[in-house]
Every structure is written in C-alpha cells, then in structure tokens.
Amino acid sequence: MDEDKARKLHLDTIAVGYGYDPAGGQGAAKPPLYLTSTFVYPSAEHAKETHRIFFEGPRPGEVVEPSYIYMRLGHPNLDMVEKRLAALDGAEAAAGFCSGMAAISTVFMAHLKPGDAVLHGLPFYGGADGLLNRVMAGFGVRGFHFTDGLDGEAMREAAERAMAAGPLRLIWLESPANPTATVIDIGLAVRIAGEIAERQGVRPLVCVDNTFLGPLLQSPLACGADLCMTSLTKYCGGHSDLLAGGVSGSLELVGPLRALRTLLGTTMDPQTAWLLLRSLETLSVRTARACESALKIARYLKAHPKVAGVTFIGLAEPGSREHDLMQRQTRGTGSTFSFRIQGGEAGAFRFLNALKLLRLAVSLGGSETLICHPASTTHYAIARDRLAEAGVTEATLRLSVGLEHPDDLIADLTQALDQV
Ligand SMILES: *Cc1c(COP(=O)(O)O)cnc(C)c1O
C-alpha cells in the first residue's frame, strides 16, 4: 500500500495493517520480530554505502532499499511502527523512542540551546516539567507558562515574558493536560507562534503532547502544530506492559531527532515496536469503549454529593469554551479525567484505600481502570505553589477508565465513596 492510498483510508484501517507488507516477511500474516542488535553486511562496499545513506541521506532521486546497521540506529520493526504512526498522525515522518520521556528529552535537546525560552501550559506531565524546569534550566533554557489554554491574552502575556528572557524557540502544549485534563486551543497557539515570528524573526516550534487523546481522537499537525509527541506507553500500547514514545512531523524536524536518538540511546527496541504494532490494531475499539464508559462514570461522579467537581471535556456544556474547542479540535473525549473529592487528602486517601476493583497506580490508557492522587504521586516533585496554580489540589484524583464493564466500576466507586 503506498502512502497516497493510506491517506484516503480511515485511521482505524491504517491502525490495523499499515506499515507491514507480508511480501517482505516471507508471507507471514503478522510482522516477524527482528530480535537482533546488529546486522550483517554482504560486503565491505555495501557496509560503506549503508553508512553513507545513514549519515548523509539518499542522493536526490536515489531509491534506496532499507538496510540496517545496529539496533540503536534503526531496525525493521521500528520502521514499521514509524510508518504506521506517521500515517495515523498525518505526518511526513515519525520517530520512535524507548519512552515518552525519551521522546521529550530528544526533542528538547535537538531543538533547544542555551539562552532559549520555552512557553508551556500548566499543568503538564510531571516528568516533562522536571526535565524542562530543573534539568534544562541547568543548561540555560528557561520555561514560562500560562494556565488558561483557551485565553489568547494569557498566552500572549506569558509569551512576552518568555521573549524578554531569550528567543522563544518552543511552545509546548499538552492537551488535555496531565493530570487535570484541562484543554489548550492548539490553533490559537499556532497563530500566536506566527505573531511571535514577526516580532523576533524566528518562529517558535509548536509541539503538542497528544498522549491523553492519541492519534485517533486528535490530530495536532492538522491544527498547525509542527511536531506531535505521544507517550505510546499509554493508549497506543494500551495494556500497561510497555514503555514507548513517538514524535511525528516533517522530515526536516523529525530527521534531527532520529540522528540524536542514536547518540542519546533513546531508540525504541524491536520487542516494544512489535507489541505496539499489535496494540495499535485494537486502538479504535478500545478507544470507543473506554470513551463511552468514561462519560457514564464522569456523569455519575458529577452527580455524587461527595464529589466537589469533575474536569472532563466530555462534560463540557454546549456553548462553553471547552465545548467549542472540542468541536473544532477533537474527535472524541478520551477516557482520562480528574475529579475532586470532599475532605482533602484524608478524604481522598480513605476513598482510594476503600476501592476494590479500581487499581491505585500511576499511568493511564491501559485496559484496566487506574486511579491516582497526583499531588502525592505523579506530581510529587512539583512545588506546591506551582501545583496550586495548575489547579491540582490535595483533593484531586486522576481516573483513567479502562475496558471493564462500567456498571462494575460504578459499583466500586459507590461503595468507596460511602466510606469517605
Ligand atoms: C506518561 C506521559 C508522558 C511520559 O511518557 P513515558 O512513556 O512514561 O515516558 C508524557 N506526557 C504525558 C501526558 C504522559 O501522560
């Protein structure tokens, strides 16, 4: 199947088989797993040619057969995942990494240098926050944030502060954001990136962390973003049994990531790539089921007297800013959201300890329903005033709805809420 044909197919169809041709796998219906760290060259000349193509790229018009060197530089299962992910994200190219954080680290290191400023929404993933505002800060990169991702003036005001510190090179948007599930208008941020370009002469890259919705429910590149990062550990992997990350975009922006990952050692391994190819096949049915159950559970929680509030685009009122954004930017609600419980940390802990079916664990997007208390777990290392600004309180819980029967989940929530 060539690329043009893939563009005309539904994403659900691409997710099933795109990127693997049985003709290249001795007719095997499913992709073979190429479990090898190194690849044998038929001749010394071929070895030199393979390295020339790896380091310099093909000559204009040169057609090259896939050839491999060493697992960290690339391997057949990685090629398959990257083709499928690029097609799903509507991108020219994609790069696979050994975790979402490996992908984020590689993007930051490839596209930022000392003196640069980064604009980001708050909250965002605790690991990305730590990497940017603690580690990258040590290399002279500074982060600036806004909290209302639907308010252009708030974004522009934060962009002003960023530009005053150095060239604003990267706008990092996580929508919906971890852990609260608040949303950001990607198109609005892209327009602001254009305004910034006129002011400072260089356009900041707009990169979206698409982990919460994944490629089937949100296409950041179609909204004008330059790069789309996804923690494939979550919904794409879907079974809480692997760690992986992917970045999609133009070859011009993805190429440097591929080059850098071979030096950082952040490449995705064959076993993980193989598992992902398998998991992506069921992404659309898993997504549909989880979204439906999440909506049911969110409605139940919202009506419960011991729940102080639910943050979920699935519950956005028609006419609200969130609802308008959802219509423009997403094809579904996702199934991870947050809610606040009466009684602060003590109430939240009593509730968590009483749950029998829902599992108390970090991570999200797996087949099983997971719940966690972000302030004491995923966002433990984030300063308290910063968390408060991000809208994460001692009473906030993050729920990732899985594939169990929703009535069983609601029954468990009911008995645990009775004990708060
Ligand atoms: C989990 C997560 C990441 C990090 O991905 P890993 O695969 O765990 O490294 C990044 N962003 C978001 C929104 C996440 O939920």
The ligand as an ORCA input file, in Angstrom:
! r2SCAN-3c Opt
* xyz 0 1
  C       3.078      9.296     30.647
  C       3.169     10.604     29.983
  C       4.380     11.061     29.438
  C       5.667     10.286     29.577
  O       5.640      9.079     28.910
  P       6.516      7.787     29.387
  O       6.226      6.825     28.292
  O       6.007      7.377     30.730
  O       7.933      8.212     29.445
  C       4.384     12.276     28.798
  N       3.263     13.015     28.689
  C       2.086     12.624     29.214
  C       0.896     13.498     29.069
  C       2.005     11.405     29.880
  O       0.830     11.040     30.408
*
